[in-house]
Amino acid sequence: MQNGRDSIREVANAVCDGVRQVGDASYAILPKDLAHALGNAKKAVLGQIRCVVDWEMSWIDDRVAGGDRMREEWRQKCRQT
């Protein structure tokens, strides 16, 4: 069983190495300053996406909390009547 897992791990590592080499080559064909500028631009975009995702998650948490408060208000009103 361990031998099967090792062979799967070796295949996965080989695939990851291949993808890594393709990624390296895609930047190696560019001039150095352009490659660095492109990398920085991609990181900036991903950083903004992360900010949007964080904001969305916070918004969802706030809406769920608001729903909890509203549900409790409704429950209290139903008990009063």
C-alpha positions as CSV (number, residue, x, y, z in Angstrom):
1,M,0.0,0.0,0.0
2,Q,2.8,2.4,0.9
3,N,4.5,1.7,-2.5
4,G,1.3,2.8,-4.3
5,R,1.2,6.0,-2.3
6,D,4.9,6.7,-3.0
7,S,4.3,6.3,-6.8
8,I,1.3,8.6,-6.7
9,R,3.4,11.2,-4.8
10,E,6.2,10.8,-7.3
11,V,3.8,11.5,-10.2
12,A,2.3,14.5,-8.4
13,N,5.7,15.9,-7.8
14,A,6.7,15.4,-11.4
15,V,3.5,17.2,-12.6
16,C,4.1,20.0,-10.1
17,D,7.7,20.3,-11.3
18,G,6.5,20.5,-14.9
19,V,4.0,23.2,-14.2
20,R,6.6,25.1,-12.2
21,Q,9.0,24.9,-15.2
22,V,6.4,26.2,-17.6
23,G,5.7,29.1,-15.2
24,D,9.3,29.9,-14.9
25,A,9.7,29.8,-18.7
26,S,6.7,32.1,-19.1
27,Y,8.6,34.8,-17.1
28,A,12.0,33.9,-18.5
29,I,11.0,34.8,-22.0
30,L,10.2,38.4,-20.9
31,P,12.8,41.1,-20.3
32,K,13.7,41.2,-16.6
33,D,12.0,44.5,-15.8
34,L,8.8,43.5,-17.6
35,A,8.7,40.2,-15.8
36,H,9.0,41.9,-12.5
37,A,6.4,44.5,-13.4
38,L,4.0,41.8,-14.5
39,G,4.6,39.8,-11.3
40,N,3.9,42.9,-9.2
41,A,0.8,43.7,-11.2
42,K,-0.5,40.2,-10.7
43,K,0.2,40.3,-7.0
44,A,-1.6,43.7,-6.7
45,V,-4.7,42.3,-8.5
46,L,-4.7,39.2,-6.2
47,G,-4.3,41.5,-3.2
48,Q,-7.4,43.5,-4.3
49,I,-9.3,40.3,-4.9
50,R,-8.4,39.2,-1.3
51,C,-9.6,42.6,0.0
52,V,-12.9,42.1,-1.8
53,V,-13.3,38.5,-0.5
54,D,-12.5,39.7,3.0
55,W,-15.1,42.5,2.7
56,E,-17.7,40.1,1.3
57,M,-17.1,37.6,4.2
58,S,-17.4,40.5,6.7
59,W,-20.6,41.6,5.0
60,I,-22.1,38.1,5.2
61,D,-21.2,37.8,8.9
62,D,-22.9,41.2,9.5
63,R,-26.0,40.1,7.7
64,V,-26.2,36.8,9.6
65,A,-25.8,38.7,12.9
66,G,-28.5,41.1,11.7
67,G,-30.8,38.2,10.9
68,D,-30.2,36.7,14.3
69,R,-31.2,40.1,15.9
70,M,-34.3,40.4,13.7
71,R,-35.3,36.8,14.5
72,E,-35.0,37.5,18.2
73,E,-37.1,40.7,17.9
74,W,-39.8,38.7,16.0
75,R,-39.7,36.0,18.7
76,Q,-40.1,38.6,21.5
77,K,-43.0,40.3,19.6
78,C,-44.8,36.9,19.2
79,R,-44.4,36.2,22.9
80,Q,-45.9,39.6,23.8
81,T,-49.0,39.0,21.8
